[in-house]
Amino acid sequence: MDYHAQITAIGAPDRMMKVLEAEEKNFARSSYTIEKKQDGLVFNIRSKDPTALRATLNTITQFLVIYHNLKQMTQAQKAQKADKPDKVKHKRKITNLIE
C-alpha cells in the first residue's frame, strides 16, 4: 500500500525554494516533490509505509519551523534597528544637509 500527503506552506516561494535546493528529496522508502505556487510551496509526499510518511513529514515540518523562527528573528532585528537610529546613518544625513 502506498501513502500520500500534501503540505501547503504560504510565504515567499523563491526564498523557501532557495533554502531547500540542497535538501535531499528521495529516501529509501519515501520521496517528496515541491511545487512552487504564486503564494507559497506545495510539498507532495509519497511513501511505502506510514512510518516513512511520518519521517518525511517531520523532515519537512522541521524545515518550516526553522524557516519561520529565522524569519521572525530577522523581522525583530529589523524592528530594533528602526527604533534605534544608527550613528553612521545620522552622520550621513547631516553631511547631506551640509553639502
C-alpha positions as CSV (number, residue, x, y, z in Angstrom):
1,M,0.0,0.0,0.0
2,D,1.3,3.5,-0.9
3,Y,0.7,6.6,1.2
4,H,0.4,10.2,0.1
5,A,0.3,13.5,1.9
6,Q,0.4,17.2,0.9
7,I,1.6,20.2,2.8
8,T,1.0,23.8,1.6
9,A,3.2,26.5,3.0
10,I,2.1,30.1,2.4
11,G,5.0,32.5,2.1
12,A,7.8,33.7,-0.1
13,P,8.2,30.7,-2.5
14,D,11.5,31.9,-4.0
15,R,13.2,32.2,-0.7
16,M,12.0,28.9,0.6
17,M,13.0,27.1,-2.6
18,K,16.4,28.6,-2.5
19,V,16.9,27.2,1.1
20,L,15.6,23.8,0.1
21,E,17.7,23.4,-3.0
22,A,20.4,21.3,-1.2
23,E,17.9,19.2,0.7
24,E,17.6,15.5,-0.1
25,K,14.2,14.7,-1.5
26,N,14.5,11.0,-2.2
27,F,14.8,8.4,0.6
28,A,14.7,4.6,0.6
29,R,11.0,4.3,1.4
30,S,9.7,7.8,0.6
31,S,10.2,10.9,-1.5
32,Y,8.7,14.3,-2.0
33,T,8.4,16.9,-4.7
34,I,8.0,20.6,-4.3
35,E,5.7,22.7,-6.5
36,K,6.2,26.5,-6.5
37,K,2.9,28.4,-6.4
38,Q,2.3,32.1,-6.6
39,D,1.8,32.4,-2.8
40,G,4.0,29.6,-1.5
41,L,5.1,26.0,-1.8
42,V,3.2,22.7,-2.1
43,F,5.0,19.6,-0.8
44,N,3.7,16.3,-2.3
45,I,4.9,13.3,-0.2
46,R,4.7,9.7,-1.3
47,S,5.8,6.7,0.8
48,K,5.7,3.0,1.0
49,D,4.6,2.8,4.7
50,P,3.2,5.1,7.3
51,T,6.4,5.2,9.3
52,A,8.3,6.5,6.3
53,L,5.5,9.0,5.6
54,R,5.7,10.3,9.2
55,A,9.5,10.7,9.0
56,T,9.3,12.6,5.8
57,L,6.5,14.9,7.2
58,N,8.8,15.5,10.2
59,T,11.7,16.5,7.9
60,I,9.6,19.0,6.1
61,T,7.9,20.4,9.2
62,Q,11.3,20.8,10.9
63,F,12.4,22.9,7.9
64,L,9.2,25.0,8.1
65,V,9.7,25.6,11.9
66,I,13.3,26.7,11.4
67,Y,12.4,28.9,8.5
68,H,9.5,30.5,10.4
69,N,11.7,31.1,13.5
70,L,14.5,32.7,11.4
71,K,12.0,34.9,9.7
72,Q,10.6,36.1,13.0
73,M,14.1,36.8,14.4
74,T,15.1,38.8,11.2
75,Q,11.9,40.9,11.5
76,A,12.5,41.5,15.2
77,Q,16.1,42.7,14.4
78,K,14.9,45.0,11.7
79,A,12.4,46.5,14.0
80,Q,15.0,47.1,16.7
81,K,17.3,48.8,14.2
82,A,14.4,51.0,13.1
83,D,13.8,52.0,16.7
84,K,17.5,52.9,17.3
85,P,18.9,55.4,14.9
86,D,22.3,54.3,13.6
87,K,25.0,56.9,14.3
88,V,26.6,56.4,10.9
89,K,23.3,57.0,9.1
90,H,22.7,60.1,11.2
91,K,26.1,61.4,10.2
92,R,25.3,60.8,6.6
93,K,22.1,62.7,6.9
94,I,23.9,65.7,8.5
95,T,26.6,65.7,5.8
96,N,23.9,65.6,3.1
97,L,22.3,68.7,4.7
98,I,25.6,70.5,4.8
99,E,26.6,69.8,1.2
